[in-house]
Amino acid sequence: MGFRIFRIRNSVLILFMLFLSLNTMAQKDPSLEDLIEEIAGSTDSELDYTSLYEDLNYFLNNPLNINTATLEDFEKLQILNDFQIKSLLDYVKRNGQMLSIYELQLVYGFTVADVNKILPFVSVSGIKADDHFKVKNALKYGNHQLFLRGQEVLEEQVGYSSISDSDLLKSPNSRYLGSSYKIYTKYKYNYKNKIYWGITAEKDPGEEFFSGNNKNGFDYYSAHLQLNNFGFVKTLTLGDFEAKFGQGLVLWSDMGFSKTPYVLNIRKKAQGLRKYSSTNENVFMRGAGTTISVKNIDFTVFYSNKKIDANIQDSIDNEIASVSSFQNSGYHSVPSEIIDKDAIGEQIIGGNISFNHSKFKIGITGVNYKYSTDLLKDTTPENQFKFQGNENSNIGMDYQFGLGDFSFFGEEAISANGGKAFLNGFLVNLAPQVSFSAMHRHYDKNYQANYANGFAEASGTSNESGLYFGLELHPIKHWMVTAYFDTYEFPWIKTGVDAPSTGYEWFVQTDYTPTRNLSMYVRIKNEEKLGNKLTESGVDELSYQNLLKLRYHISYRINDQLSLKNRVETAAFKEESESTDYGYMIYQDVFYDFKKIPLSLNMRFAIFETDSYYARIYAYESDILYAFSIPAYYSKGTRTYFNLKYSVGKNMDIWLRYSQTYFSDTDEISSGLTQINGNTKSEVKVQLRIRL
């Protein structure tokens, strides 16, 4: 389908949106969701942002006291770069405690936009928080929350359609075993930042519920307990937890951001051990861990033992002899998936020791994995250097130190087979209005780290070398320019590329924030890399593939009740010797808070058209609390959604979300068991939160 963005009706719509935007004088204050959208908007993956959301939500309800916060406290906020954290600490040390939150504007390295961004998450006070623990206070003032959520795709999918018993017997994986709705429930408790505990349970679409293989109800259960700062015990975790150390080359059992518009925030801010309350059913620890703090030294040890999903390859006398891969989808809705559920055992033992000085930090992390059976991958060139067997170990050293206007960081690691991984970078203030970041990474093709999540272009921390540069400019008041350039190479073949390959990516964004009441930006992002091209002879050869995206975005508030957002984005995908595939997407967001009733509404209407899936465009969507949606806009059609939140008193909130995608050029959506015979896909979500 041809690219027709200059058709009259769409041109008129774009001009109308721009006219409406430029004639508006206000914008809603930066929010938790705005920050997550800025991070999520830079990726094409639908990641789980639960941990980030919970961290920011904690500070939203318990603002961080700038006058008493430590380096570690500021790093937990995840928003500030190294220069800003150092500048804040130096300002308070040099001038004494801040008297007003707006004094932030006097801190070196903070613009009006920076201040507005962190304003909801910080406070100033001359009183240091009382960390003395009392059981009666924990019982009386602890925060209890219970979540109940249900969601379902309204149109019938092939996997839920009727089929004869004889056909089902012939093809047992041709239909889902359970119902089409998804159920999620969570109970969480916290007392300040001292005690956290909770339970999470989930049933995915198609999974059985209180029947069949799930006679005990949900397909997935998770529980955690975390205690902080009890004497020399800095952290104690029991049940399910995450472990994040260094720069993620050895251990980072959570999502890890790489390239984002925050070009100076390239250093990962490790938090060590922390509770796990998300719904990824395989990538977490289950057991116990603790961090002991003695003066400037932190000692961490942890133990995990759990079952994980795996694709069974061979069995002897009903005993699993080997598996061909680990499965991370978490879906157990057909017999073949149920067989893979909890197929093998995984034992992880690890630890970290770190020395924390006011001028530098250095740490050593070690981890050992053992599996109850061998992982034996298919004999292909791609798998030649990947982990196989039933045991693996990693050890690494990380560092961080400042020197004048420079901030250096890095990690060096090695796996049991001798494979190595290195990451080293720095940030520097070249002038009051100019900051620069640089980072080099090299991951051997035979480096094997099952829970690593280092800065990378590809999904794994192996078989990659790259050099990244970032630049942040504040040329004149109210304007900011951020840019990065990343060049990388893969010395061995990888999925979708049957030979060593190279690529590069560059990004430029210009932000304009004239007042607290208005912000907009223009973004251009270009990536070119080698990928497989199928020739007429059926032989794979590499060809250069280029993807260029251009975006204009504006946010503003009409009044205290009504806020709007607009976006126009285009994409152009070009494979050498082939014609260019184009695409565009335009959306209008509306946010409205009712005055007389405790009801809030937000909605979106979007139109899109792309020549192919290669020219698809991703856009972050507002969703109900702790749910995330970043769909791909492709083909031709419209997408609409609305979210309602109603508060019943102070202790109960109800969310309702409805979304629908309409395709004007097809009568089938998706394929396989999720195929819909029609041109619309609609989904409903309902969530209840009770607070005590």
N, C-alpha and C positions, 0 to 999 in steps of 0.2 A: 504494500500500500504506500503510495507516494506521501511525501512529507508536505503538508499544506498549512504550515503555521501562519503564512501570510494571507490566508483566506480572510475575507472581509469580516465575517462574524467573529473570528478569534482575535483579529487585530483590534476590533472595536472593544472586545472584552478586556484585552490587555490595557488599552488606553483608558478605559473606564476605571480599572483597578488602580492604575498609576495616578489618575486624577483624584480619586477618592483618597489615596494614601497621602499625596502631597498637600491636600487641603485639610489634613487632620493634624491636631496639635498635641496629641498626648498618647501615652503608651502605658500599659500596666507595668508595675514594678517587676523586676526580674524575679523569677520563681524557681522553685526546685525543678519543675518540669522543663523550664526553658534551658537550664544548664544541661540536663540530660539530653535534650534534643540537640544541643550544639555538639555534644560528644557523639551521640548516636547518628546524627546526620552525616557524619564523615565516613560511615561504614556501610557496606552493602550486605551485612550479616544481621540476622535477627538474633541478637545476643540477649542474655539474661542480665538485666540491670538491677536485680534485687539488692545486691550488696551495696552498690553505689547509692541506690535510692534510700535504703535504710540508714546509711551513714549521714546523708544530707538531711533526711527527715528528722533524725535525732537532733542535729544542730538547729534545725528550724524550730523545734519545740523546746530545745535546751541550748540557747545561743552560747557560743564560746566566748568566755570573758577574755578579751584581748590583753588586759592588764596582768593576768596571771597565767596565760597560756604558755606552754612550752613549745619547742620545735616539734616534738612528736604530736602535740595537740593540733598544731596548724597543718601538719601533713595529713592528719586524718580528715581534715576538711576537703582535701583533694582538689581545691580550686586554685590556690595560690601557687605561683612558681617559686623557685628557690630564692631569687632575688627579693621578691616581695616578703617572703617569710623572714629573711635575714634583716631586711629594712625595718619591718615591724618590731622585731625583737630589739634591734639597735635603738629605735626611736623611743621605746618605753624605757630602756635602760638608761638612755642619755637624758631624756626630758622628764622622766617620772610617769606616773600613771595618767592615762588619758581621762579627760573630764567629760568629753562628749564623743559619741560615735562618729560625728561629722569631722572630728579632728583627723580622721583617716585621710582626708584630702591633703593634709600637710605632710604626709609620709612620702618620702622619696620613692618613686616607682609606681605610685597609684594615680590613675586617672579617674575622672568622674565615673566612667563606665565601670572601672574596677571596683570602686566604692559601692556603686549601685548593685553590682553583682553579688558582693558578699554581705551586704547590709542585713538581709533577713537571717543570716546565720551567725552573727556575732553581736556582742554587747560590750559595754564598759562598766566596770564596777570596782570599787576599792576594797571590796570584801572577797577574800579567798573562799572558795567553796569548802564547806565542812565535809571532809572525807571520812570522819569518824563514823563507823558503821554501828547502827543499832537495829536489832531485830524488829522491835516494835515500830520503828519508822519504815522499815522495808514492808511490813505487813500493812501499815496504814497508808503510806504514800506511794506504794508501788503502782505501776501502770499496767492494767490488764486490757488486752484487746482480743476479740474473737472475730475471725473473718469466715464467712460462708459465701461461696461463689459457684454459680452454675452458668454454663454457656453451651450453645448449640448452633450448628449450621442448619438453617431452616429448609433449604432445598434437599431433596433426597439424593444421596450419593450412592454409586453403584454398590459399594460395600455393605449397604444396609437394605438393598432391594431384595425382594423375595426370590427364592430359588428352590427347585425341587430337592427333596432329600437325596435322590439318586445322583443328581448333578453335584450336590455338596459333598457327597461321599467320594466322588471322583476327583473333585478339586476342593479339598478342605480349606485352602487358603484364599478362596475366591469370595468369601464373605467374612465380615467382622463377627466376632463372637458376642460382643456386648452392644449396649445402646450407643446412640450417637452423641449423647451429651457428655460434657466434661464437668467434673465436680472437683472443687478445691476447698479445703478448709485449713485454717491456721489459728492456733492460739499462741499468743506471745505475751511475755511479762518482762518488764524491766524496772529496776529501781535505780534512778539516776544512771550513772555509767558504771555501777558496781555489780549488778546482777542482771543476767539475761537468761531466760529459759523459755522453751516453747516446743510446740508440736506442729508439724505440717503433714498433710495427707492429700493425695491427689489421685483421681481416676481420669485417664485420658479418654478421648472419644474412641469407641469401639472396644474398650476393655470391659470385662465383666465386673459386676458390682454385687457383692453378697451372693455370689453364685459361681459355679464352675471352678476356675482356678483362683478366684478371689472370694472364697467363702467368708473371710474375715473383713470384707468390705473393700477398702481402697487397694489399688495396686501398689501404691508407694506410701511409705510412712517414714518420717524423719523426726528426730527429737534432739534437743541440745540444751546444755547448761553451761554458762560462762560466768566466771567470777573474776573481777578486776580489782587490783590494788588492795589486797588484804595482807598487810605487812610486807614481807619480802616477796610474797607471791604476786607477781605483776599480772599474770593471767593464768587461769585454770579452765580448761575446756573438757567437757564430758559429753559423750554422744557424738553427734555429727559436727564437724568443724572444717575450716579451711586453713591452709598453711601457705603463707606468702612471704618470701625472703629475697633479699638482694634485688637483682634486676630480672628475676624470673627464669634464669638459665638453668637452675637446678630444680626449683620448686615454686610454683605459683598456681595453686589449685582453684583458680577463679578466672573470669575473663580478664584479659589484659589489653588495654588500649595501646595502639601504636600511633598511627598518623591521625591527628585531629587538628582543628583550627587553633588549638592552644599549642603553638609551635615551640614554646619554651618549656612546656610540661612534658618533656620526653623522658625524664627520670621517673621510674616507677617508685612509688612511695609505699614500701612494704609495711605491713601491719602485723607480721608474725602470725600467731594463732588467733583465730576469731570464730565465732559461732557460724554455723551453716543452717540457713532456713529457706533455701530456694528449692526448686523442683527438678534440677538436673539429677537424674537417678544414679549416676555412676561416677562423676568427677567430683568427689569430695572425700574426706577422711571420716572414719567411724571408729571411735575408740576414746583415747584420752591424751591430753597434752598439757604441758605447763611451762611457763616462763618464770624463772626466778631471777630477781634483780638484786645484785650486791654491788653497792656503790655505782661505778660506771660500767659494770659488766652485766649483760643479760645472758642467762643460760636457758636454752629451750630444748625440751625433749618431747617426743610424741610417738604414739603407737596407734596404728589403724589396722583393723581386720574386718573385712566385709566380703560379700559376694558381689560379683559384677557380671554383666551380660557379655556373652561371647558367642561367636559363630562356631558351633561344634563341627569339628572336622572328622574325628575318628573316635570310636568307642570300643571298648573291650569288656565283655561281660557286664554291660550297663554302667561301666566306669568310663568317664571321659578321658581319652588318651591324649588328645590334642585339640586345639582350636585354631582357626585360620585368621581370626580378627577379633578385636574387642568391639562391642556394640554400645553406642552412646545415645541412641535415639530415645530410649526410655519407653517406647511403645510396645505393648504386649496385647495385641488385639486380634491376632490370627495364630493358628497353631505353630507356624514356623517361628514366630517371635516369642511365643511362650516357651518353646524348647530352649531358646537362647537365654532366657531370663535366669539370672543368678547361676550361670553355668559353672563358673570357677571361683575359687577363693583368691583374694588378694590381701597380702600382708605388707604393710609399710612401716618401717622404723626409721626415724630421722631425728635430726637435732640441729641446733644452731648456737653459736656463741658469738656475741658481738660486743665490741668495746666502743662506748659512746662518749666522746669528748666534745667539748664546746667547739673545737676547731675541726674535728674529723671524726669519722666513724669507719670501723672495719669489722667485717664479720666472716665467719666460715660456716657453710651449710653442707650437711651430708645427709643422704637418704639411701635406703635400700628397699627394693621391691622384691617380693617373692609371690609366685603364682602357683596354684595347686596343680597345674598341668602346663604342658609346653604350648607356647604360641608358635605355630609353624605356618608362615605365610606362603602363598603360592610362589613357585619358582619363576619369577619374572625379573627383568633388569631393574624395574622400579623398586622392587622389594629387596634388592641385593644388600643394601646397607642399613635396612631398618631392623629394629629390635626383634629378635626371635629367641625362644628359649623360655625359661621360667624364673630367671633372676637377673636383676640389674641393679647397679649402684651409680650414684653421682656424688661428686663433691665439688664445691666451688668456693671462691673467695670474692667478696664484694667490698667496695670501698666508696667513700664519699668525703671530700674535703674542700675547703675554700682557700683561695689564695688571691688576696686583693679583690678585684672585680670579677674574678673567675670562680666558677664552681665546677669541680671535677667529680665524676662518678664512673662506676663500671663494675663488671663482674667477669671472672675467668673461671671456667668449669671444665670438668673432664668426666667421661662416663667409663664404665668398667672395661669396655673394649678398647679404650685409648682414644676414642673420639673426643675432640675438644670444641669448646665454644667460647668466644670472647666478645665482649661488648664494652666499649669505652667511649665516653662523651664528655662534653663540657658546655657550660653556658657562660656568657660574658656580657657585661654592660659596656658597650663601646662608647656610649654617650648617654646623657639623660633621656634622649628620645630614641635611642637605638640599642637593641639587644639582639644577641646572636647565639644560636645553639648549633652544635655539631655532634655527630655520633657515628662511630664505625662499628660494624658488627661482622663477625665471621663465625659461622656454624659449620663445622665439618659435615660432609655428607654421611659419615658414620657416627656422628654424635647422637646418642640415644638417651632421652630423658622423658619418661612417660608423663610426668606432671609439669614439664617446663612450659613457659608461656612468655618467651622473650619478645622484644621488639622485632617485628618481622613483616615482610610482605606476604609470604605464604603462611599457611595455617600451622606449620610445625616449626620447632626451633632446631632445624637441621638443614643441611644442603642449601645454605644461603650465605652470601656475603653482600654487604651494602654500605653505602655512605649517605648520610642524611645531613642536610643543612636547613636551619630554620632562621627566620628573620622577623623581628617585630619592630615596626616604625610608628612613631607618633609625630608626623610631620608638622601638623598644626593642631590647634585646639579642636577637640571634638572628632578628630579623624584618627583612624588607626589602620595600618596596613600590616597584614601578616602573610608570610609566604614560606613555603618549604620546597626543597628539591631532594628527591631520593632516587638514587641509582642503585641497582641491585643485579646480582647474577646468581644463577643456580648451576653449580658445577656438575650436577648429575640430573638425570631425567626425573620428572615428577608427574603427577596426575595431569593429563591433558597436554603434556609437552614431552615428546619422545626423544629428546636430545638436550644436552646442556643449553641453557638459554640466558638471555639478559632482558632487562627492561628498565624503564625510568618513569618517574611521576613528578609532576610539579603542580603547585597549588598557590593561588593568590586570592586573598580576600581583603576587601576594603570596607571598613565599618565607619558609619557616620552616626554619631550620637550627639545631636545639638543640645539636648536637655535630657533630664530624667524621663521626659514624656514622649520621646520619639527615638527610634533606632531603626537603622536599615543597613543592609550590606549587599555587596555584589561579589560573587565568587566564581572563579574559573578554575577548573581542575582538568588536567590532561594526563593520560597514562598511555604509554606505548610499550608493548612487550611481545615476545615471541610465543606463539601457540601452534598447536597442530592444525594443519589444513588438509582436508581429505581430497585427494586428487581423483581424476577419473579412473586411474589405474588401480585405485584402492590402496595406494601406498601413502603413509603419513609423511608429510614434509612440513617444515616449520615456515610460518609466514608472520610478518609483523601485523599486529592488531592495535589500533589506536582508538581510544575512547575519550572524547572531549565533552565536558559538561559545563554549562553556564547557568548561573542562578542569580535571580534578584529576589530579595526577601525584605519585607517591611512589617513592623509590629507597632501598634499604636492603640491608645485608649480614647474613645469618644467622650466618655464621662466616667463617673465612679462605678457605673454598672456595666457599661458596654466596652469591650475591647475587640480589636480586629487584627488579623494577620493576613497578608497576601504573599503569594510566591508564584514566580514564573521560572520554569527551568526547562532547558533544552539539552538534548544529547545527540551526539553524532558518532557512530561506530563505523570504522573503516578498516577493512582487511585488504592488504596489498593486492592489486589487480582486480579487486571486486568493487562494486558500486557502494556508496555510502548509505548506511541505514540511519535515518533521523528519527527523533522523537521529541515530544514536548509534554509538559504537564503544567496546568494552572490550577491554583486552588484559592479558595476564600475560607478563612476560619472566622468564627464568631464566638465570643465568650461573653456571657451575660449573667450577672448576679442580681437576683430579685431582692428588692428592699424589704418588702412587707412579709415575705415568707422565706424560710431558710432553704432556698432552692437555687442551684447554679446550673447553667447550661453551657455547653460548648458544642459546636458542630462544624462540619466541613462539607463543602461541595467542590469537587475536582473534576476537570475534564482532561483527558489524555489521549495521545495517539502516537504510536511508534511503528516503524516499519518492520521491526523484528524484536525478539526478546533481548538481543544484544544491545539494543538502544533503550533498554528499560530504565526507569527512574525510580529511585527509592525516596520515600518521604516518611518521616516520623509522625505518628498519630497520637493525639491525646487519648488516654484510655482510663479505665477505672484504676483505683489505687493498687499498685504492685502487679499490674498487667501491662504488657508492652506490645506494641504493634509497629512494624516497619515494613509494610507491604511493597512489592514491586509493581509499579504502574507500567503496563505494556499492552500491546494490541491497540484497540480503539474503544473508548467508552467513557463512563463517568463513575465516580465513587463518592458516596455520601455516608456520613456517619453523624450521630449525635450522642452525647453523654449527658445524663442527668444525675445530679447529686442532691439528695434531700436529707436534711438533718432533723431527726426527731429528738428534740431536747439536746442536751449536751452529751448524751451517752450512746446515741445510735445514728449511724449514717447509712443511707441506701443509695446504691448506684445502679443505673440502668444504661446500657449501651446497645445501640442498634447500628449496624453497618451493612452497606450493600454495594457491590460492584456490578455494574451493568456493562456488558460487552456488545457493541453494535455490529460486530463483524464475525461472530461465531455462534454456533448453537451447541457447543460442548466446552465445558470448563474443566481443566485438569485432565488426568488420565488415571487408569488403573482403578483401584477401589475408591479413590476420592473423586472420580469423574462425576460431573453433574450434567445431565442431558437438558441443557437449557442455556440461556445467556445471562443469568443473574446468579449471584452468590450472596446470600444474606446470613448474618450472624447476630445473635442476641446474647448479651451478658448481663447477669444480675448479681450484685454483691451486697452483702450486709455486713456492717461492722458494729460490734457492741463494745463499748468502753466502760470499764469499771474503775 
